[in-house]
Amino acid sequence: MIDVAITRMSSKGQVVIPAEMRSDINEGDKLLIIQNEGQLIMKKADKLDSNLKEDLEFAKKTNEAWKRIEKGKCIKMDFDNFIDALKKW
């Protein structure tokens, strides 16, 4: 399931991870952050393994999707159809 939240960066460069998204993160845990053309993807560093390749592929696909959206090449669908499409992906 994909969760979405909005946060902001402080003047010291600190970003608060919303409480509902940090239940699996403990104080002192290391986090990997991938930046790509204005996008940030964050993952717990202790979970890095063979899934890193999958994560990088996900980041690539996300970037490609944003480019299509920016060009107006997207498909509109209602929420239920969107969730069904995600399950098939």
Contacts in CASP RR format, 6 or more apart in sequence:
PFRMAT RR
TARGET T0000
AUTHOR 0000-0000-0000
METHOD contacts of the structure
MODEL  1
MIDVAITRMSSKGQVVIPAEMRSDINEGDKLLIIQNEGQLIMKKADKLDS
NLKEDLEFAKKTNEAWKRIEKGKCIKMDFDNFIDALKKW
2 86 0 8 1.000
3 20 0 8 1.000
3 21 0 8 1.000
5 18 0 8 1.000
5 20 0 8 1.000
5 21 0 8 1.000
7 15 0 8 1.000
7 16 0 8 1.000
7 17 0 8 1.000
7 18 0 8 1.000
8 15 0 8 1.000
8 16 0 8 1.000
9 15 0 8 1.000
17 25 0 8 1.000
17 42 0 8 1.000
24 44 0 8 1.000
25 31 0 8 1.000
25 44 0 8 1.000
29 44 0 8 1.000
29 45 0 8 1.000
29 46 0 8 1.000
30 44 0 8 1.000
30 45 0 8 1.000
30 46 0 8 1.000
31 42 0 8 1.000
31 43 0 8 1.000
31 44 0 8 1.000
31 45 0 8 1.000
32 42 0 8 1.000
32 43 0 8 1.000
32 44 0 8 1.000
32 45 0 8 1.000
32 48 0 8 1.000
33 40 0 8 1.000
33 41 0 8 1.000
33 42 0 8 1.000
34 40 0 8 1.000
34 41 0 8 1.000
34 42 0 8 1.000
34 43 0 8 1.000
34 55 0 8 1.000
34 56 0 8 1.000
34 59 0 8 1.000
36 59 0 8 1.000
36 63 0 8 1.000
37 63 0 8 1.000
37 66 0 8 1.000
39 59 0 8 1.000
39 62 0 8 1.000
39 63 0 8 1.000
39 66 0 8 1.000
41 55 0 8 1.000
41 58 0 8 1.000
41 59 0 8 1.000
41 62 0 8 1.000
43 55 0 8 1.000
68 74 0 8 1.000
77 85 0 8 1.000
END
